[in-house]
């Protein structure tokens, strides 16, 4: 389960955040992605001021990692770049060929590499099992040489597993999966397309020889969301049943594919709503909803079976 998004300064390292993480751990979760965002001003910016507000501080990141470890959770640290004006990060992009006076991919990757290496050093110092070096950077995905250089630099300071979280429908488009240890993607697929999408992804995983899991997956508890689970603004009424139906379909689909190594569900906030308010909450978090009970049962079952086969 992803925890703490978007990592707004002052919302971590609090009693409320500690309570939230404990509640998450009590739902059978074994891995967590500690996820936070640094903001660049717009999609053509080449500066990523990760040490400034609204991004959480280093102390807050370290607190979250240690809190998760104390609860027995395995941690993937997930630093992400966002765009302050609300544009999706997938649209960050520059000319393919440099033009004098225009911002360049090289300038952006210099800033991005600094941001990711800073996170990598924290991940190494705190014993994080995995580091995610990027998330849904669709326009940037084609910059193969830059990604390979970034990952090589990460390996100089971080000894754990390295993954990249591509966006939905992009699993078969990246040309540099050999550079990471684990392939991961955002699995926000319509409820009736899971089998077709898994059929498409399977040859990519087989050819790579790498482990695969869904770094993001989930569905808001809102009517209509099962057909468009990536749209967090989709109009609709709160519906725990809709989310449960999606979870049931998604879990069944991935359980039938042994090459899918797991789900990192989206998401669990640092400030958790009251359990009694769950029926009126229409966001991704399954806490207090039918999907939460279902998830906990399935996760505990997976853990039990894994222990039996160990």
C-alpha positions in Angstrom: 0.0 0.0 0.0 1.2 3.5 -0.8 1.4 5.7 2.3 1.5 9.4 2.9 0.9 10.9 -0.6 1.6 13.7 -1.5 4.0 14.2 1.3 2.9 17.8 2.3 5.3 19.3 4.8 4.1 19.1 8.4 1.7 16.2 7.8 4.2 13.4 8.6 5.9 12.7 11.9 2.7 13.5 13.9 0.6 11.3 16.2 -2.1 11.3 13.4 0.4 10.0 10.9 1.6 7.3 13.2 -2.0 6.2 13.9 -2.6 6.1 10.1 0.4 3.9 9.4 -0.5 1.5 12.3 -4.0 1.1 10.9 -2.6 0.4 7.4 -0.3 -2.3 8.9 -3.2 -3.9 10.6 -4.8 -4.6 7.2 -2.3 -7.3 6.2 0.0 -4.9 4.3 3.6 -6.2 4.2 5.2 -3.6 1.8 4.6 0.1 1.7 5.7 2.8 -0.8 6.6 5.9 1.2 5.6 8.4 -1.5 6.2 12.1 -1.6 6.3 14.8 -4.3 8.6 17.7 -5.1 7.1 20.4 -7.3 8.4 22.1 -10.3 6.6 25.2 -11.4 5.3 24.1 -14.8 6.0 21.3 -17.4 8.8 23.3 -19.0 10.6 24.1 -15.7 14.1 22.7 -15.2 14.4 23.3 -11.5 13.0 20.9 -8.9 13.3 22.5 -5.4 12.8 19.3 -3.4 14.2 20.9 -0.2 11.4 23.5 0.0 7.8 23.6 0.9 5.4 22.0 0.2 7.6 18.9 0.1 8.1 16.9 3.4 11.5 17.4 5.1 14.3 14.9 5.2 13.4 14.4 8.9 9.8 13.5 8.1 10.9 11.0 5.4 13.3 9.3 7.8 10.5 9.3 10.4 8.1 7.6 8.0 10.7 4.9 7.0 11.6 4.1 10.6 7.9 4.0 11.6 7.2 1.6 8.8 10.2 -0.6 9.7 9.1 -0.6 13.4 5.8 -2.0 12.2 7.5 -4.8 10.3 6.8 -3.3 6.9 9.2 -3.5 4.0 9.8 -0.1 2.4 10.0 1.2 -1.1 11.0 4.9 -1.1 9.1 6.7 -3.8 10.2 10.3 -4.6 8.0 11.8 -7.3 8.0 15.0 -9.2 4.7 16.9 -9.6 3.8 20.1 -11.4 2.7 23.0 -9.2 0.1 24.3 -11.6 -1.7 20.9 -11.5 -0.6 19.5 -14.9 0.1 15.8 -14.8 3.8 15.0 -14.6 3.4 12.8 -17.7 3.4 16.0 -19.8 6.8 17.3 -18.6 8.8 17.5 -21.8 11.2 19.4 -24.0 12.4 19.4 -27.6 13.9 16.1 -28.7 16.8 18.1 -30.2 18.3 21.0 -28.3 17.5 24.5 -29.5 19.6 27.5 -28.3 17.7 29.5 -25.7 15.2 26.8 -25.0 15.0 24.5 -21.9 16.5 21.1 -22.5 16.1 17.5 -21.4 19.7 17.6 -20.2 18.9 20.5 -17.9 15.8 18.9 -16.5 17.5 15.5 -15.9 20.3 17.3 -14.1 17.8 18.6 -11.6 15.8 15.4 -11.5 19.0 13.3 -10.9 19.9 15.5 -7.9 16.4 15.0 -6.5 16.5 11.2 -6.9 20.1 10.8 -5.7 19.2 12.7 -2.5 16.4 10.2 -2.0 18.7 7.3 -2.8 21.1 8.3 -0.1 18.3 8.4 2.4 17.0 5.0 1.2 20.5 3.5 1.6 21.1 5.0 5.1 17.7 3.8 6.3 17.8 0.3 4.7 14.9 0.7 2.3 14.5 -2.5 0.3 13.5 -0.7 -2.9 13.8 2.7 -4.6 11.4 3.9 -7.3 13.3 6.3 -9.6 10.3 7.7 -11.5 6.6 7.6 -11.8 4.4 7.9 -14.9 6.9 10.1 -16.8 5.3 9.3 -20.2 7.0 12.0 -22.3 10.3 11.5 -20.5 10.2 7.7 -21.1 11.8 8.0 -24.5 14.9 9.6 -23.0 16.7 6.3 -22.7 20.2 7.6 -22.3 19.2 10.0 -19.6 17.4 7.2 -17.6 20.3 4.8 -18.0 22.7 7.5 -16.7 20.4 8.3 -13.8 20.0 4.6 -12.8 23.8 4.1 -13.0 24.3 7.1 -10.7 21.7 5.7 -8.3 23.6 2.4 -8.1 26.7 4.3 -7.0 25.0 5.4 -3.7 22.1 2.8 -3.3 22.5 -1.0 -3.0 18.8 -2.0 -2.9 16.4 -2.9 -5.6 15.7 -0.3 -8.3 12.4 0.0 -10.1 10.6 2.5 -12.4 6.8 2.9 -12.3 5.7 3.4 -15.9 2.2 4.6 -16.6 -0.7 2.3 -17.6 -0.5 1.0 -21.2 3.2 1.9 -21.3 4.7 -1.5 -20.2 5.5 -2.6 -23.7 6.8 0.8 -24.8 9.9 1.3 -22.7 13.2 0.3 -24.2 15.4 0.3 -21.0 13.7 -2.2 -18.7 17.1 -4.1 -18.5 18.5 -1.2 -16.5 16.2 -1.7 -13.5 15.9 -4.7 -11.1 12.1 -4.8 -11.1 9.5 -3.7 -13.6 6.5 -1.9 -12.3 3.5 0.0 -13.6 0.3 1.8 -12.7 -2.5 -0.7 -13.2 -5.5 1.6 -13.4 -7.3 -0.6 -15.9 -11.0 -0.6 -16.5 -12.6 -3.4 -14.6 -13.5 -5.4 -17.7 -10.1 -5.2 -19.4 -7.8 -6.8 -16.8 -7.4 -10.0 -18.6 -6.6 -8.3 -21.9 -4.1 -6.0 -20.3 -2.3 -8.9 -18.5 -2.2 -10.8 -21.7 -0.4 -7.8 -23.3 2.0 -7.2 -20.4 3.0 -10.9 -19.9 5.3 -11.2 -23.0 7.2 -8.0 -21.9 7.8 -9.5 -18.4 8.8 -12.9 -19.9 11.3 -11.3 -22.3 12.8 -9.1 -19.7 13.5 -11.9 -17.2 12.7 -9.4 -14.4 10.2 -9.5 -11.6 7.0 -7.5 -12.1 4.4 -5.9 -9.9 1.9 -3.1 -10.0 3.5 -0.2 -8.2 0.1 1.5 -8.3 -3.4 0.0 -8.5 -6.8 0.7 -7.1 -10.1 2.4 -7.6 -12.0 5.2 -5.8 -15.1 4.2 -3.8 -17.3 6.1 -6.2 -20.0 5.2 -8.8 -18.5 4.9 -12.2 -14.9 4.6 -11.1 -14.6 0.9 -11.9 -14.5 1.8 -15.6 -12.1 4.7 -15.2 -10.1 4.1 -12.0 -7.3 6.5 -12.8 -9.7 9.5 -12.8 -9.8 10.8 -9.2 -12.1 13.7 -10.2 -14.8 11.5 -11.9 -18.2 12.6 -10.8 -20.2 10.1 -8.8 -21.7 9.2 -5.5 -19.7 7.4 -2.7 -19.9 3.7 -3.3 -18.0 1.1 -1.2 -19.6 -1.6 -3.3 -18.1 -0.2 -6.5 -14.6 -0.2 -5.0 -15.1 -3.8 -3.6 -16.3 -5.0 -7.0 -13.1 -3.6 -8.6 -10.9 -5.1 -5.9 -12.5 -8.5 -6.3 -11.9 -8.5 -10.1 -8.4 -7.1 -9.9 -7.2 -9.5 -7.2 -8.7 -12.5 -9.0 -7.0 -11.5 -12.2 -3.5 -11.0 -10.8 -3.7 -14.1 -8.5 -4.2 -16.2 -11.6 -0.9 -14.9 -13.1 2.0 -16.1 -11.0 4.4 -13.7 -12.8 2.6 -10.7 -11.1 4.4 -10.5 -7.9 2.0 -8.2 -6.0 0.0 -5.0 -5.8 1.1 -1.8 -4.2 -2.4 -0.3 -3.8 -3.2 3.3 -4.0 -3.4 4.8 -1.4 -3.4 5.4 2.4 -3.2 9.1 3.6 -1.1 10.3 6.5 -4.2 11.9 8.0 -6.8 9.2 8.0 -10.5 10.0 8.0 -12.6 8.6 10.9 -13.7 5.0 10.4 -17.3 6.1 10.9 -17.0 8.5 8.0 -15.8 5.8 5.5 -19.2 5.4 3.9 -19.2 9.0 2.8 -15.6 9.0 1.6 -15.2 8.5 -2.2 -11.4 8.4 -2.5 -9.0 5.5 -3.1 -8.2 4.6 0.5 -10.1 1.4 1.5 -10.1 2.0 5.2 -13.4 1.2 6.9 -14.9 0.2 3.5 -15.8 -3.3 2.2 -12.7 -3.3 0.0 -10.6 -2.8 3.1 -11.9 -5.9 4.8 -11.5 -7.8 1.5 -8.0 -6.6 1.0 -6.9 -7.5 4.5 -8.3 -11.0 4.2 -6.6 -11.6 0.8 -3.3 -10.1 2.0 -3.2 -12.3 5.1 -4.0 -15.3 2.9 -1.2 -14.5 0.6 1.2 -14.1 3.5 0.1 -17.3 5.0 0.6 -19.2 1.8 4.0 -17.6 1.3 5.1 -18.6 4.8 3.9 -22.2 4.2 6.0 -22.5 1.0 9.1 -20.8 2.5 
